[in-house]
Amino acid sequence: VGDLLSGEIQQIERGKIVVMLNKFREAEAIIPYREQNHREDYKQGEPIRAVLKKLEDTPKGPRLVLSRGDAMFVKALFKLEVPEMQQGIVEIRAASREVGSRTKIAVFSKDDSIDPVGACVGLKGSRVQAVVQELGGERIDIVPWSTDPERFAKLALAPAKVARVFSDPATKTIQAVVDEDQLSLAIGRNGQNVRLASELTEWKIDLYSSREWLERGGEMPLFAPLPEEGDEGGDVKLSDLEGLPPATVAVLEAGGYGTLNDILDLDRDDFLKLPGIAPEEADRIMKLIDELTFDGSDGEGTTASA
């Protein structure tokens, strides 16, 4: 369980994918519908890789249940690309995933001289980009793992920068305060960033803007509501971003994307579907998003987004 296996799609029946593995050719191997990435197209005869999620006993013998939708698949791909993981020096201690959209992983190094985030990113991003390509462009946030829940929550909310953090161990609740211009990044599109951060840390995370925190007199109630989904808070209009030509902004706005938060979790193919966006312009937008969502060392450890 947890091993990366490769094979060929033998057939697709009633939603499940039957795989002929390169190894264990006599064993039945399937990818159930719930374990698939539904942004991917699968065709008979194509090569495929997936992680072994579990073994099932059937009257016909053992059945291997594979997955491309589990966070375990992302872990297996990183292990393939990162020699330090194969050597047991760097580990993925936690992972959270929304399939086809975004994954967060928390990494740890047993050797203080090796930066676990840098090891996963690779030279010029080569290692993480290999994983992103296998996942069809899924965004990946890589953060250091920590035993300190406040520090871990602060790191997990990357690419947003968190000003202050408070914790209540009795309820496993974190209250995180962010500046106005970081609120949209902290929340993420439809609440995705804070949701994945909460799953990664296994703590409930409540977000507050610095203005809201000051209005409360600096005292944080234990059970304060999260900002409503869709609250743009300190979001930035695309027309205010340097690096986006007015013509590109106009096309994006015509497609219903008016702010940075709107485009944060889109991939290259999403932009190419918009009339008037050429491949070069899609690449320019993706590069701009990467620049705006990369968070280097700030005294809390290095984090990276890809």
MOQUI-V980125 format. One line per field, one symbol per residue. ss: DSSP state (A for helix, B for strand, O for the rest). A space follows every 10 residues. Layout:
ss=???
This chain:
ss=OOOBBBBBBB BBBOOBBBBB BOOOOOOBBB BOAAAOOOOO OOOOOOBBBB BBBBBBBBOO BBBBBBBOOO AAAAAAAAAA AOAAAAOOOB BBBBBBBBOO OBBBBBBBBO OOOOOAAAAA AOAAAAAAAA AAAAOOOOBB BBBBOOOOAA AAAAAAOOOO OBBBBBBBOO OOBBBBBBOA AAAAAAAOAA AAAAAAAAAA AOOBBBBBBA AAAAAOOOOO OOOOOOOOOO OOOOOOBAAA OOOOOAAAAA AAAAOOOOBA AAAOOOOAAA AAOOOOOOAA AAAAAAAAAA AAOOOOOOOO OOOBBO
